C-alpha cells in the first residue's frame, strides 16, 4: 500500500481524485492539504487513512513534514492547484510556475516515486495566451528535473459533475473543436496512472498526456 499528498483538493479535479482515493484499497495514508475541507470530503475525516492539513499557507512544508508526514515515505505528490479566471499575472505565475516547481522539488526531497500534475486550460480568452506561456515555462523546467516519474495531464476541456464546462472551456472547445472530458473520468485515469507507475517500479521519466491522448486512455 502507498502514501500520497494531495494539493488542490478543492478544485474540480482534485475533489474527484480524493473520492477515487477513498474507494481504492491501494492507499494507506492520504494527506490532503488545503485552506479548507470541502463538505463532500468531511466524511473522510473518520477514515483512518485520511489526514487533512488545513492551513492558509499550503506551501508550509516545515509543518507538513514535521507533523503530517513524519516517519512516512510518500510515494506520490498529486498537484491540482491551478489559476482561475480573473487572476492577475502575478497570481498566475505563482500558481502555474512557482508553486508547481516547489512541489516538484518537495517530491524530489521526499524521494517520491511520482509527481502527478494537471495543467488546466481555463482562462478568459484575453489571458489565455499568457496562461499557456507560463504553463509551458513550467513544463520546460520540469523536464530538467531528475525525479524518476513526472506525469503531466493536459486536458483541453473538462466537464464538471454537473456537465458544465469551466470558465473559458466553451471558448476553448469551440476554437479547437475538442471533445470534452468528464472530470470524474480524468480523476480515475490519474489514479490509475499512479497505481500502474508504482506497481511497475520502473523509471518512466517525464510523461505528458495531451487532450487526445487522455481521450484514448479513458
N, C-alpha and C positions, 0 to 999 in steps of 0.2 A: 504494500500500500504506500501511497505517496503523499507528500505535503506540498501545499501551494499557498501563494499570496495573491489576492485579487485586488487590484486597484481599479477604481472607476466602476464599482458595482451598482451605482445608482443610475447609470446610463442605460440606454435601450439594449445594448448588447451585454454589458456586464451583469445586469439583473437576471438575464436569461441563463448566463453561464453559471451564476450562483445556483439557480434552480437545477441545472443539469448536474452540477457537482453534488447537490444534495441527494439525488436519486442514484448516483453512481456508487458502487461499493469499492472503488479503487482508491479512494482518498481518505486518509486517516486524520489529517489536520488541514483545515481550510481557514486561513486568516483573511478576513475581509477588512480592507482599510478604506475609510471614508469619513466624510463630515457628519453623516447621519446614517441611520438604519432605515431602509425602506419598510413600510408597514407589511409588505408582502414577504419580507425576509425575517420579520420578528419571530416567526415560528421556529426558525433555525437556532435561536438562542438556547433552546432546550436540547439541541443536538450537541452531544459532547465533542463532535468533530469540528464544530464551528467556534471561532473566536472573532469577535468584532472589535476592531481597533478604531474607535470613534474619536476623531481629532480634527481641529481646524487646520492643522499642519500635516497634510498627508505625506509630506516628504521628511517627517521626523524619524529618520532611520535609527537614531540612537535609542529612542524609547521602543521602537518596534523590535529591534534586535535584543535589547536587554530584558524585555518583559514578555513579548508575544511569541518570539521565535527562539527564545533561549534554549539551547541544547537540542534544537530541531534542525535536521537537514532539510532545506527547502529544495524541492525538485523543480518547481515551475513558478515563475512570476508571470501572471496574466495582467496585461495593462490595457484597460479600456477607457482611460482618461482621454478626452478629446475636446477640442474647441467647439463652441456652439455659434450659431448665427448671432451677429451683432457684436462679437468680441473685438477688442482692439488688436492692432498689430502686435503689441507687446504681450497681450494675453495669448494670442495665437502662437507666438514664438515660445512662450513658456510651456504651453500645454502640448504643442506638437513637436518641439525640438528639445528644449532644455530638460523638462521632466522625463520624457521618454528615454533620453540618454542617461539621466541619473538613475532611472530604474534599471536600465541595461547594465550600468556599472554595478549596481547593487546585486544583480543576478550573477555577475562575474565574481564579486567579492564573496558571495554566499556559495559559490561553486554549484550553481543551479545547472541542471541538465538542459533547461529550455527557458527561453524568454519568448512569450507569445503576445503579439500586439495587433490590434485592429486599427487601420487607418481609415477614418470615415471621410466620405466625400461630400460633406454637407456644409454649406455656407450660402450667404446671399450671393447672387450672381456677380455683384460688383467686387466681392472679396475672394472669389473662388480661385483666381489665379495666384493670389498671394498665399492662400491656404495650400494650394498644390506645391508652390515653390518651397515652402517651409517643410512640408511633408517629405518632399524629395531630398531636402537637406538632411533630414533625419535618416532616411534610408541610406544615403551615401555614407553618413557617419557610422551607421550600424554595421554596414558591410565591412568596416575596418576592424570591428571588434573580434575577439578570439573565443567567445563563448561557443560551446560545442554545437548548440542548436538555437537558431533565431528564426521564428516564423512570423511573417507579416501577412495579414489578411487585408485585402484592399477591395471591399465590396463597393460597387458604384452606387447602387440604390438599394436601400433597405426598407422593408415594411415592418411596422411595429405589430404587436399582437392585435391591435385594432385595425390593422390593414391600412394605416395611414402613413404615407411617406413623410420622413422628417423634413424640416425646412431646407429648401434648396433641392430636395431629391426629385421633385416633379420636373423642375427645370433641367436638372442633370439627365434624367431619364429621357425627356423629350429631345434633348440636344444630341445624345449619343445612342438613342434607340435601344436602351438596355432593358433586359428583363429583370424585374425586381426580385430580390432575395428576402425571404422571410427571416426576421431576426431570430426566431426560435430555431430555425434550421441552421443558421450560421453558428449559433451557440453550441448546438450539438456537434457540428463539424469541428469547431475549435477544440472542444474537449476530446473528441475522437482523435484528432491530430496529436494532441498532447499525450494521450494514453498510448497511441501507436509509437510515438517517438520514444517514450520512456521504456516501453516493452522491448523495443528493438535494441536499446543500449548502444546505438550507433551514433556517429558524429556526422550528422547530415549537413551541418554548416548553416548557411544563410538561405532561407527559402521565402519567396514571395508568391502569394496566391492572388492573381488578379481576378477581376469580376467573373470573366468567362471560365476561368479555372475553378473557381469556387462552385459555380453552377454545375460543372461536371462532377464535382465531388459529392454533391447533395443527392 
